[in-house]
């Protein structure tokens, strides 16, 4: 089992990350919550990982914190929730927001995440309630914003691509992008604003 990677960040294209560990390139799938905390390309990064073994492939999922990985491992044990959807849930809302939804029995907020239907939301509320009973809210980790991009073209394009990768339909992703301010912001900030808007509706 590969449980931790430490190396140089070579490439990031949601949901994929490429890390060079002493000459070996590891492709990792990561939620947006982890993308927000990635350093600049060429810098050192440490990810907590979980290896998914399938008949057709081995998929390595990576997380910025052990707390993220712990929630991911709990989510994939829920009937009907696979690794892709679990990553989507972690991308769609913060851990504290997810814990709050479960504790408040808020299925509506969960259904705003792409791929989470009414039945899946209800199953999540039932199956995760006991598992999250002792979870305490944590102060959000300090973000590590990337270099500000002059103008909004590059950052906006990256944000739109990320929304599509998360499962939003093109029309919905474009609509979200039109409703958030992008000038002078990094792609990470634009994505955060768009996801916050999607969850709030």
N, C-alpha and C positions, 0 to 999 in steps of 0.2 A: 504493500500500500504506500503510495506517495502522499505524504501528509503535509509537506511544507516545501516551498521553493524559494530560493534566494539567488537572485542573479540580476542581470542588466535588462531593462525594459527595451526591447527592440522595436515593437510595433503594437499599436492598439487600434482596434476597429470593432466597436461594439457588435456582438458580445465577446469578441476574440482578443486575446492578449498573447503576445509572443515574448518569451523570456529566455535569455541565453544564460544557461547554468554551466559554466566552465566548458564552453564550446558546444553544448548540447541545447538545441532549441526546443522548448516546451510550449505547445499551443494550449492555452487555457481559456475556458469559457467563464466569464465573470459577470455578475449583476452590475447594474449601474451604480449601486451603492458603493461598490468597490472601485469602479471607474472614476468616481469623483475624487478618490484619494490616491490615484496613481501619480507617480512623479513624472518628470519630463522624460522623453525618450533618451536612452543612453545612461540613465541614472539607475541606481540599485533599487530593487523592489523585493519585498518579502510577501508571499501569499500563503495562506493556509489553504490546503487543497483537499479535495475529495475525489477519488477515482471511481468513475462509473464504468463497469465492465458489461458490454453488450456483445451479442453474437457477431455483429458487423463492425464494431469499433470500441476503442477504449477512449472515454471522454474524461478529461481532467477539468474539474471545476475549481475556481480559485476565489478566495475571499480575503478582504483586507483585515478582518478580525476573526477571532475564534467564535465570537458571538454570532456573527453572520453564518459561519459554517455550522454552528450548533442548530440554528433555526432551519437552515437548509436541510440538514439531516433529519430533523423532525418533520419537515414538510413532505419529504419524499416517502415517508412512511404512511402518509394519509392515502387512502384508497382513491385512485384517480388522479393523483398529483405526481407527475414524473419530474425528472431533473429540469427539463425546459420550462415547465410551468413554475416550478419552485424558484428558478432564477428570475422568471418574470414577476413573481410576487415580490421578491427582494428588490427588484428594479422599480416596481410600481409604487412602493411606499416604504418609509423607513421602518426599522424594526420596532421602534416605540409606537408608531402609528398602527402597525399590524397587531401588536400586543393589545393596544387600546381597543381596536375593532373587535378582537376576540373577547376581551373582558366585558365590553359593552354590547356584545351580541349584534354587532353592526354588519349584517350581510350585504346591505346596499353598497357600502363603501368598497367592500371586497369585489363586488361584481363590476366595478369600474376599471378593474385591472384586466387587460386583454387576456382572454383565455379562461377567465374565471366566471362561470355561469352561476345561476341561482343554486343549483344542486351542489356544485363544488363548494360554493361559499358556505352553504349550510353544513356541509361535511367538515369543512375546515373549522368552523365554529365549535362543532361537537368534539372533533378529535383533538383539537389543539388546546381546548379550554384547560384540561388538567395539566398538560405539559407546560403551559405558560403561567400557571397559577402563581408560581414563586418568582417570576421574572420581574425585576425592578427596572424602572425607567433609568436610562443612562444618558448622560450629557452627550450630545452628538459629537463625534470625533471632529477635530479640526480638519477642515478640508485643505487640500493642497492644489489650489487653482493653477492651471497652466498659464502660459504667457498670453497676455491679452492680444487679440488679433485686431489690427486696425481695420475698421469697417466691419461688416457683419457677414460677408459672403461665406468665408471659410467656416467660421464657427456655426453659422446657421445651417450650412450644408451638412456638417458633421452631426448636428443635433437632429436634423430631419432623418438622416440615415439611421441614427440610433433609435428613434421612435419607430421607424419601420421594422428594425431588427427586433424590437420588443413586442411586435405583433399588432401595432396600430395600422389600420387600413390607410392607404395613401391619402384619401380625402380627409380622414380624421386627423392624421398627422399634420397635413397642410393647414387645416383649420386651427389646430393648436398653435402652430408656428406663427400664424397671422395674428394671434391674440396675445403673444408675449413680446416684450421688448427685447431686441437682440443687439442693438448698437453698443459697441464697446464691451460686450460680455464674452466670456469664454463659452465654449460649447457645453461644458459641464453645467454652468449656471443656467444656460438656456434650457437644457434638458430638465434640470430641477424645476424651473419655473413652469415648463409645459406639463410635467407629470403632476405637479401640485395643482395646476388648473384642471387637469383631467379628473383627478380624485375629488376635487371640490365640487364638481358639477353634479 
